[in-house]
Amino acid sequence: MDDRQTEHPDHGDDLEIVRRLLADAPSTAPDALLPLLHEVQRRVGHLSPGAIRLIADACNLSRAEVHGVVTFYHDFQTAPGARHRVQLCMAEACQAVGCRELAAHARESLGVEWQEATPDGAVQIEQMYCFGNCATGPTIRIGDRIHGRVTPERFDALVTPLRPESSA
Amino acid sequence: MTTRIYVPGDTTAWSLGADEVETAIVNAITNHGLAAEVVRTGSRGLYWLEPLVEVDSPDGRIGFGPIAPEEVADLFADGKLPTTAHPRSVGIVAEIPFLRDQQRLTFRRAGLIDPLSWSDYQAHGGGEGIRQARESTPQQVIDAVMASGLRGRGGAAFPAGIKWQTVHDTPGDVKYIVCNADEGDSGTFADRLLMESDPFQLIEGMAIAARAVGASQGVIYLRSEYPRTHAVLTTALATAREVGLLGAGAGFDITLFLGAGSYICGEETALLESLEGKRGMVRPKPPLPAREGLHGKPTLVHNVLTLAAATTILADGADQYAGHGLDRSRGTMPFQLGGNVARGGLVEHAFGLTLDALIHDFGGGTRSGRPARAVQVGGPLGAYLPAEQWVTPLAYESYLAIGAMLGHGGVVVFDDTVDMGAQAEFAMQFCAHESCGKCTPCRIGSVRGVELIQQMRRGEEPERHLAVLHELCETLELGSLCALGGLTPMPVRSVINHFPEALHLPAEVISS
């Protein structure tokens, strides 16, 4: 955990947000852990070691227990990512209509691998398995918005505005 | 008189611009001074037509689709409401063969009503099931579910009535109804479509179940990949409390719980662990969740569609429901037609339909126009079926007999450009990605499976590797705690048996 802390020092303001969230939380019982993790990540973008420590204290759990939960679920990220998470469905129904080709286009045009942020910090692409949009794939999700029938051209049209500082 | 214009609002319609279509229509109504109003619905599940705009007419609703936001202006080009003369008209929606030829019970209201309007729900037959249940004893409700022949629609197809009876008979100060809305199988969207188009039906089904087994608390475990569904359910639950379907007066309430992107949490014991705030690790069974489930209490865990079907069974009678289907596959199954298909969407039909009918009569062949080569039925753990198996009746028993399964009813079509070797490799890869890690066959076997299939795809000693792969599949099947490891061999074996050339295997190796 310590090496992560050096790599991604906690932002004091972020921890203050976490403290306030925990103080206002309707419950800190064990079954409130996932909702709390969702809320903290929604507000500060990721679950830092410092945040995990605060959450563990509030829920009367060990840091190891909270860390175990955080790292089990694909939704949670322990390091700050790009400003926009662009998730591509890579499951069978989208495979049947070209999501592998779309993914190759995304990686090439952005010059990044999965989970890697673009140099401007604007976008990272992630593999997901199914948005339940299986008759109108390929499907991608940007933030809380889902887009169907995404061609490489449509991908560019959706992603380019997320990178105002890049001329590409 | 004000004419109603219906704009769908489910995830698929939304993903194709339905919200922008609504805005454009509202603008057109204002600009042209039309006596019309917009109603947001869920979706009919005729997905190739989305966004499908419908307009009231004396003969029924006329459909126009697909309509992109920028095409709305043309729909109102002459300053009047569009008619069947418009090139995008698909005529009377109820008469579209894809919809007309279905047997919709669970999805009878989908796309017809405003999903958040309690009065719409009641006007279309909603609420009758819970009324019947309240006039019956709990045992009578359970007997009806038993007599209907309903089996779990999540994939395992366990007889629902037996589960209800077990939870009912198990003593407990607190009992739970847990709705498994972690619809993770690729190619499935029926749970989502129901929750976004007719959420009160699920809530009513849970209330019926609660009354039957004596539960006071319910939870809907919803996957986080469904943000639209989350919004609809949040509002619907609040309304259900206002109208007394839930809350103190009803003696039953439901909380909505958001998953966090783990496929294995669709497995019922992993789901319970997740609800308790832990890693989604599978629990050994027994004890069955019906006896010791959430927080160790008797818990009825069911898929969305199973709970929803209870409303139909109570309202229409068990006999009527059991009158559909064949053998021990009673009632209707919502098949979800997706992947490379021209007309994809939801097809609710009695068991016994064939894939040929689904893909060709309903689906109209592939979207690409190329010949279909393989169809995966039942999600990522289901078999890939070659053309000669497309005549097998879609029913639990007949599918088991050919080494396949219906699962949750997902049907994913692939055309002849598919690399079946890549599909076999993906099956193992997905298992490795989603394994909870509790049991060795699944955690390590899946990784070994990926390596073996990669070697075979490269043509490296495929026959020698096949022997190891067979043993590995057997170990996964017999030695895994849950269906993820236990069923991953199914798609892999189907590729070995029906598409051996993709793994560089001579046909005679397979037939011997």
Interface residues (C-beta under 8 A of the other chain):
Chain A: A29 P30 D31 A32 L33 L34 P35 L37 H38 C59 G68 V69 F72 Y73 H74 D75 F76 A91 E92 A93 C94 Q95 A96 V97 M128 Y129 C130 F131 G132 N133 C134 A135 T136 G137 T139 R141 D144 I146 H147 G148 R149
Chain B: T11 T12 W14 S15 L16 Y47 W48 E50 E183 G184 D185 S186 G187 T188 F189 D191 R192 S224 E225 Y226 P227 R228 F257 L258 G259 A260 G261 S262 Y263 S274 L275 E276 G277 K278 R279 G280 Q336 L337 G338 G339 N340 V341 G344 G345 R367 Q376 P380 G410 V412 V413 F414 D415 V418 Q423 F426 F430 H433 E434 C436
